[in-house]
Amino acid sequence: MGVSRRFNAQAKFAVINFPLGQLPANDTRLSIFHAGMKAGEIKITGPAQESFTVGDIVSGSAQEGDEVRAE
């Protein structure tokens, strides 16, 4: 499970923080949850550094603090 830390609604990407050693591989698709409700889908694209990676928002939206995880 990751947490959205920064996002850009116009460019449709988010920076996501995952626990150390649990970064998903590029091209992994995960769901975005806001207040427990599914808010969108993200595709991990990288680059990754330490516990952070970047993903493209492919549907819906993301806000800072949203949960990113497999459905």
C-alpha positions in Angstrom: 0.0 0.0 0.0 1.3 3.4 -0.9 0.2 7.0 -0.1 -0.1 9.8 -2.7 2.3 12.6 -1.6 2.1 15.0 -4.5 0.0 15.1 -7.6 -0.5 17.2 -10.7 -4.1 17.1 -11.9 -3.3 18.8 -15.2 -0.4 16.5 -16.1 -2.3 13.6 -14.6 0.5 12.1 -12.5 1.2 11.5 -8.8 4.3 10.9 -6.6 3.6 7.9 -4.3 5.4 6.8 -1.2 5.6 3.1 -0.5 7.2 1.2 2.5 10.9 0.5 2.0 11.4 -2.6 -0.2 7.8 -2.6 -1.5 8.0 -0.4 -4.6 5.8 -1.8 -7.4 7.4 -2.5 -10.8 6.8 -0.1 -13.7 3.6 -0.8 -15.7 1.8 -2.1 -12.5 -1.8 -0.8 -12.3 -3.1 0.1 -8.9 -6.3 1.7 -7.6 -6.5 5.1 -5.9 -8.8 5.3 -2.8 -10.0 8.5 -1.2 -11.7 8.2 2.1 -12.1 4.5 1.5 -13.9 4.9 -1.9 -12.2 4.1 -5.2 -11.3 7.4 -6.9 -9.3 6.2 -9.9 -6.5 4.1 -11.3 -2.8 4.7 -11.6 -0.1 3.1 -13.7 3.4 3.1 -12.2 5.8 4.6 -14.7 8.8 5.7 -12.5 11.3 7.0 -12.0 11.7 5.5 -8.5 14.0 6.8 -5.8 14.3 5.3 -2.3 10.6 4.7 -1.2 9.1 7.1 -3.8 7.9 6.4 -7.4 5.8 8.2 -10.0 2.6 7.0 -11.7 0.3 8.2 -14.4 -3.3 8.7 -13.4 -5.2 6.7 -16.1 -8.7 7.3 -14.7 -10.3 9.3 -12.0 -8.2 11.6 -9.8 -5.8 11.7 -6.9 -5.4 14.0 -3.9 -2.5 14.2 -1.4 -2.9 11.5 1.2 -5.0 9.1 -1.0 -4.2 5.4 -0.6 -2.8 3.6 -3.6 -3.0 -0.2 -3.6 -4.1 -3.3 -5.5 -7.9 -3.6 -5.5 
